[in-house]
């Protein structure tokens, strides 16, 4: 089996954790949720509704890059909102496949507002993520529309990975 390293990216509430873990299960890969690797200071800022800065994110992205490098085959869910963030994740990891969970503000806000017991909350935080988001180039990622059902989103993601040669 060839090493498989997959980043599932998008704004908060788009389904990164659910889709990422489902991809990992379908392909028999390890899964890591990037949210679990934020510093305590960053988590506290988000709890207070304060958007993270680039400076806040650098160490976090470097930790996630280390996870990719430490594991031969893995899926990581991470917002990766800017090209420079994705570049950090691709450092020494050029074969990284990216699945971009794309959705409009209203769809994602409807989902996010249903969340309970998550430190990321508030419309201001989501607006900040959409303001920060620079979508990947068409050749950089597999684009998956999140307005479909979870099953359809997973199917589109797996098909896109298969087409790129990232699955058996």
Buried (B, 14 or more C-beta within 10 A) or exposed (E): EEEBBBBBBBBBBBBBBBBBBBBBEBBEBEBBBBBEBBBEEBBEBBEEBBBBEEEBBEBBBEBBBEBBEEBEBBBBBBBBBBEEBBEBBBBEBEEBBBBBBBBEEEBBBEBBEEEEEEBBBBEEBBBBBBEBBEBBEEEBBBBBEBEEEEEEBBBBBBEBBEEBEBBE
